[in-house]
């Protein structure tokens, strides 16, 4: 069963959100309908990056790596090929 690590961006708050899930489409729907109360203020959220992982532990490691670096820096590193 695969897991997806994703980064969302809110134009409204100019903030990024990083998470991981088994069902990205459903999770994005939850974020954009207010089902995730802590993210309500940023709606609508736009998916800016995602990557599938083979296991939950792999997804959690990648999610933590992104959170430690910061989503914006992580995306900047990707665009520079770092």
JORA-V750516 format. One record per residue. N is the residue number from 1. RES is the residue in one letter. SS is DSSP state (H for helix, E for strand, - for the rest). Layout:
BEGIN
N:RES:SS
N:RES:SS
END
This chain:
BEGIN
1:X:-
2:X:-
3:X:E
4:X:E
5:X:E
6:X:E
7:X:E
8:X:E
9:X:E
10:X:E
11:X:-
12:X:-
13:X:-
14:X:-
15:X:E
16:X:E
17:X:E
18:X:E
19:X:E
20:X:E
21:X:E
22:X:-
23:X:-
24:X:H
25:X:H
26:X:H
27:X:H
28:X:H
29:X:H
30:X:H
31:X:H
32:X:H
33:X:-
34:X:-
35:X:-
36:X:-
37:X:H
38:X:H
39:X:H
40:X:H
41:X:H
42:X:H
43:X:-
44:X:-
45:X:E
46:X:E
47:X:E
48:X:E
49:X:E
50:X:E
51:X:E
52:X:E
53:X:E
54:X:-
55:X:-
56:X:H
57:X:H
58:X:H
59:X:H
60:X:H
61:X:H
62:X:H
63:X:H
64:X:H
65:X:H
66:X:H
67:X:H
68:X:H
69:X:H
70:X:-
71:X:H
72:X:H
73:X:H
74:X:H
75:X:H
76:X:H
77:X:H
78:X:H
79:X:H
80:X:H
81:X:-
82:X:-
END
